[in-house]
Amino acid sequence: MKQNVGGIDRALRAIVGIVLISLVFIGPQTVWGWIGIIPLGTAIIGWCPPYSLLGISTCKTQ
């Protein structure tokens, strides 16, 4: 897997993921907050499957 998620994109995904997961414990406390695992996971590994399918990359070229 070639990385296709850049620095700012990774940071935003991590923040969104953590906020969504926190909704499981505080706020409305519904299981829908676990959807935050997806953006958090893509931030951690730096690869997004939809980006690959669409040919998008937010990584800087070297």
C-alpha positions as MATLAB code, in Angstrom:
seq = 'MKQNVGGIDRALRAIVGIVLISLVFIGPQTVWGWIGIIPLGTAIIGWCPPYSLLGISTCKTQ';
ca = [
       0.000    0.000    0.000;
       1.377    3.339   -1.039;
       0.531    6.229    1.288;
      -2.020    8.613   -0.170;
      -2.980   10.679    2.895;
      -0.847   13.762    3.604;
       0.034   15.511    6.866;
      -2.840   17.969    7.243;
      -5.318   15.368    6.002;
      -3.986   12.841    8.540;
      -4.258   15.332   11.406;
      -7.841   16.252   10.516;
      -8.810   12.581   10.195;
      -7.274   11.806   13.597;
      -9.140   14.684   15.251;
     -12.463   13.727   13.644;
     -11.948   10.080   14.599;
     -11.189   10.886   18.226;
     -14.173   13.246   18.473;
     -16.526   10.631   17.017;
     -15.223    7.885   19.302;
     -15.583   10.206   22.309;
     -19.307   10.459   21.505;
     -19.626    6.831   22.598;
     -18.599    7.796   26.120;
     -19.876   11.381   26.443;
     -22.653   13.205   24.669;
     -25.437   11.157   23.059;
     -23.665    7.866   23.965;
     -24.742    5.934   20.883;
     -22.847    3.190   19.097;
     -22.628    5.372   15.981;
     -19.585    7.022   17.516;
     -17.577    3.884   16.723;
     -17.635    4.977   13.065;
     -14.736    7.188   14.182;
     -12.485    4.129   13.969;
     -12.437    4.539   10.176;
     -10.941    8.053    9.956;
      -8.649    7.326   12.901;
      -7.419    4.124   11.238;
      -6.760    5.816    7.914;
      -4.872    8.565    9.748;
      -2.697    6.013   11.525;
      -1.798    3.956    8.446;
      -1.756    6.895    6.008;
      -3.760    5.076    3.351;
      -7.367    5.647    2.309;
      -9.063    3.033    0.055;
     -11.493    5.513   -1.605;
      -8.546    7.796   -2.418;
      -6.862    4.852   -4.155;
      -9.967    4.045   -6.184;
     -10.362    7.665   -7.268;
      -6.646    8.279   -7.862;
      -6.426   11.003   -5.216;
      -3.350   11.667   -3.098;
      -2.790   14.453   -0.584;
       0.844   13.450    0.021;
       3.555   15.769   -1.134;
       5.475   14.476   -4.145;
       9.131   13.706   -3.540;
];
